[in-house]
Amino acid sequence: MGDTLLDYEIRNGETPEMVADRLYGNPHDYWLLILANRLADPTFDWPLYGESFEKYLKFVYGDMVLHIGNDAIDDTRFFLNSGTSIRRGFNCFVASGTVDLFGNYEFNPTNAAVILDFNPTTSMASIRLPIGSAFSPIAGSRIGIIDSEGKTTILKTQMVHVDTGNALHHFADADGNQMNPLATPAGIPCGQSDGLGGTVSFNDTILYNYLNNNNPYGVTNREFEIDKNEKKRSIKYIPSEDAPRVKELFERLIGGRI
């Protein structure tokens, strides 16, 4: 048996069974592809298409993405210090309507959601919506975040992405190198000297420009995942003439038939 694996480029819509049928004449030999490529999860380690790809985006990035920050603070400081610690699993709700005797917004479970993930650098929260939730903030909405001790902090949305595939994943230059959101395009971090006698402010940063609809460097979740997905197309496979021997050896190893 040779030691060389051959290259194969997965075509649109092809499943492991379809590729196995094409290469070995038997769709049940798909496990040879999994073995050759050491695929830990044949579902997500294989290219996804169409609706399956969109469902994957929802699974990973949630049902909604919010850029949030301190309430009643001007935009130049909005995202530098959120004033709260936000973690996965915290409940959140749109803070509107009724307030209690202390001026606090009352929690309404029909208008609530759950924090799936939070990026403190960009103040960006991925949200999971429970079935039937009416959670629907817009830019400028006040959001109540309830921590593990039941304390509520009121924050404010700056940007809302209902299609999480279009939300920000990271910033990158023309060569694909990741960029610091809280720095200038030249890479000077916020708070440091700009080299011209001044100091870099939040208004000079890549993130500030992105939040004000100037987005030459933003890479969306969909763009990032499409690039990953395309790379999954290139796989290795055991030559068809070697497949019977590999199957025989594997059968001996597991002590049964395949």
C-alpha positions, -999 to +999 in steps of 0.1 A: +000+000+000+013+034-009+018+062+016+005+090-006-029+106-001-044+123-031-061+157-033-098+163-039-118+195-042-153+192-028-179+205-052-210+225-043-236+204-025-214+173-022-217+152+010-191+128+023-213+099+010-215+115-025-177+119-026-171+083-014-194+070-041-175+090-067-141+079-055-147+044-042-180+034-058-197+030-024-213+058-004-208+038+028-170+042+025-174+079+035-156+070+068-124+066+047-125+104+040-131+111+077-101+089+085-078+105+059-087+140+070-090+134+107-124+151+108-136+154+144-171+165+134-181+155+099-210+179+100-191+211+108-157+201+095-172+196+061-183+226+038-218+238+045-241+252+019-272+273+016-297+270+045-273+248+065-246+275+063-271+302+075-283+280+103-246+275+113-242+313+115-272+315+138-259+287+160-224+303+164-233+340+165-268+341+179-301+357+168-290+393+171-258+413+177-257+446+197-230+472+201-237+486+236-222+511+260-230+534+289-263+552+290-263+590+286-226+593+276-214+611+245-202+589+216-166+598+220-165+578+253-194+554+246-175+522+241-143+527+262-158+518+295-191+499+296-193+503+334-204+467+338-191+431+335-212+412+309-209+374+307-225+346+288-258+336+303-268+370+317-304+380+309-311+412+291-343+431+283-354+463+265-357+489+293-389+508+284-423+515+300-429+508+337-404+518+364-406+510+401-406+534+431-368+538+428-369+547+392-357+513+380-371+497+349-391+465+356-380+433+340-405+419+315-398+382+306-417+385+273-393+412+262-361+394+273-331+376+258-299+359+269-263+370+263-245+343+242-212+361+240-196+395+248-166+412+233-154+439+258-131+455+232-158+464+208-187+463+234-204+438+211-230+413+225-243+383+207-279+376+218-299+344+219-337+349+217-359+325+236-389+311+217-417+337+217-394+366+229-404+401+218-369+414+224-364+439+196-342+469+204-332+495+179-302+519+178-306+541+208-327+517+229-319+513+266-310+477+275-311+462+310-284+437+318-291+414+348-260+399+363-256+366+382-265+384+415-297+399+401-283+434+397-295+453+367-273+478+348-289+500+321-269+504+289-276+518+255-274+504+220-254+521+193-259+495+166-282+465+161-277+436+137-307+414+132-288+394+106-258+382+127-239+372+096-236+409+087-222+418+122-186+426+128-162+397+133-129+417+132-110+444+114-083+436+088-061+455+065-057+448+027-033+419+034-057+402+059-038+412+090-060+418+120-062+454+133-067+468+168-103+483+169-091+509+195-063+522+174-059+543+143-056+527+108-018+533+113-019+512+144-015+539+171-036+529+201-062+553+217-046+575+244-011+574+229+007+603+211-003+607+174+032+620+166+018+654+157+017+669+192-017+655+200-032+623+215-052+597+197-088+599+208-117+574+204-129+595+175-097+586+156-101+548+161-112+522+136-140+512+158-154+548+161-154+551+123-171+517+119-198+528+143-203+559+123-208+539+090-172+544+078-162+507+074-132+501+051-116+475+074-146+455+089-148+418+082-183+404+088-191+371+105-204+358+071-172+368+053-151+352+079-171+320+079-172+318+041-134+320+039-132+292+065-158+272+046-140+275+013-108+262+029-127+230+039-132+221+002-096+209-002-094+174+013-072+143+010-083+109+001-069+073+001-063+061-034-090+037-045-065+009-051-054+012-014-089+014+000-095-024+003-063-029+022-071+000+046-106-014+052-091-048+059-066-034+084-093-013+101-116-043+103-090-063+121-083-034+145-119-030+156-126-068+155-157-067+134-170-059+100-176-025+085 
